[in-house]
Amino acid sequence: MLDRLYPDIERMTGTCGPLNAFLDLAQIPVAHTQSGPLAGLRLAVKDIYD
């Protein structure tokens, strides 16, 4: 469904690793700015709790 709503969204690559650190689920776009010191950077967050 999100693919139809946001066809140009970039997808994270490498979701299938030996540690299963990330799930291969649809991503939700987050509002961001095109300028500033953090423009163009990405961040991945993973909890360490079971």
C-alpha positions as CSV (number, residue, x, y, z in Angstrom):
1,M,0.0,0.0,0.0
2,L,2.8,2.5,0.9
3,D,4.4,1.7,-2.4
4,R,1.4,3.1,-4.2
5,L,1.2,6.2,-2.0
6,Y,5.0,6.9,-2.1
7,P,6.3,5.5,-5.3
8,D,9.6,7.5,-5.2
9,I,10.6,6.6,-1.7
10,E,14.1,5.2,-1.3
11,R,14.3,1.8,0.3
12,M,16.9,0.7,2.8
13,T,19.2,-2.0,1.4
14,G,20.7,-4.9,3.3
15,T,17.8,-5.9,5.5
16,C,18.7,-9.6,5.4
17,G,21.9,-10.1,7.3
18,P,23.2,-12.8,9.6
19,L,22.1,-11.0,12.7
20,N,18.6,-10.1,11.5
21,A,19.1,-6.6,12.8
22,F,16.5,-5.0,10.6
23,L,13.0,-6.2,9.4
24,D,12.1,-6.1,5.7
25,L,9.0,-3.9,6.2
26,A,7.6,-1.0,4.4
27,Q,9.2,2.3,5.4
28,I,7.2,5.4,6.3
29,P,8.5,8.7,4.9
30,V,9.6,11.3,7.5
31,A,9.5,15.0,6.8
32,H,13.1,16.4,6.4
33,T,14.9,19.5,5.2
34,Q,17.0,19.9,2.1
35,S,19.6,22.2,3.8
36,G,21.6,22.4,7.0
37,P,24.4,20.5,8.6
38,L,22.5,17.2,8.7
39,A,21.0,17.3,5.3
40,G,21.5,14.1,3.3
41,L,22.5,12.0,6.3
42,R,20.7,8.9,7.4
43,L,20.4,7.1,10.7
44,A,19.3,3.6,11.6
45,V,18.3,2.8,15.2
46,K,18.0,-0.7,16.6
47,D,17.0,-1.6,20.2
48,I,19.1,-4.1,22.1
49,Y,16.4,-5.5,24.3
50,D,14.8,-8.9,23.9
